């Protein structure tokens, strides 16, 4: 059997939660189309309540979709639900592990639930790879929060799934443990495992993900390679340290200029409409001497804020 082009495909995916005593009916997903390439590290981003968890729960079989088609590793989740779920490992946001088990017992129990024969289990190998080898026989209640989160990743890998979904995997994890986790995740990806990542650490997504989809209010507002997504926002900023301190920002005509509290002058411009030399000419024409200058480009946080606040031309001023 040939490998599928896409690890996960969703077409016209809709999920509507019925009305209840606490509120009216709510549509969490509104015709979502997503195709996650096999072998990629795919970022699934969006603000709280955007529909990310609903999407993941549908993949995991915890929530029934209302409409649409979903395939995992080429298998339709309606036609062959068990085979589809066996193709993914899900690391949820919440830490769910029996505190009276050891990591080794927890792993073997999980492997048993997936029908993995004892001779084929990789319990010690996976625990060691995640830095839990020396804690294999300690009780889960004795583990730190970061170790418990790594145990959740280990449990998701017991059946050797070709797709791993990480839902906020580094929440509450310190910098060193986060680095270890990403080293392991990237090693898995190098072996061909497709990684789907949700995170609020946008710098992680920008550094790790080949492709990023942004969901807002149940709809996909962007889905493209990370580099292409960043290039969609061509705003740039020139930050100038003037030779003589300024009291106010000078009038630079068509260029937007403002003075930072530290005395530096910030000028925003669009790279496809003008060049940096035009900006510098306008500064010199205003009588401002230049002591030093740097340039800044928008990052994923700027793109994310612009798309999720429904203004495709806006770029967050915080980075500038």
GIDAGI-V332439 format. One record per run of one state. SS is the DSSP state (2 for helix, 1 for strand, 0 for the rest). FROM is the first residue (numbers start at 1). TO is the last residue. If there is no record, write none. Layout:
# GIDAGI-V332439
SS&FROM&TO  SS&FROM&TO
This chain:
# GIDAGI-V332439
0&1&5  1&6&17  0&18&19  1&20&20  0&21&22  1&23&23  0&24&25  1&26&37  0&38&40  1&41&45  0&46&51  2&52&59  0&60&66  1&67&72  0&73&74  1&75&76  0&77&80  2&81&86  0&87&87  1&88&91  0&92&101  1&102&102  2&103&113  0&114&117  2&118&120  0&121&122  2&123&129  0&130&132  2&133&135  0&136&138  1&139&139  2&140&142  0&143&144  2&145&156  0&157&162  1&163&167  0&168&174  2&175&190  0&191&193  1&194&198  0&199&201  2&202&208  0&209&210  1&211&216  0&217&218  1&219&225  2&226&231  0&232&234  1&235&242  0&243&251  1&252&252  0&253&254  1&255&259  0&260&264  1&265&270  0&271&275  2&276&285  0&286&289  1&290&297  0&298&299  2&300&308  0&309&316  2&317&319  0&320&320
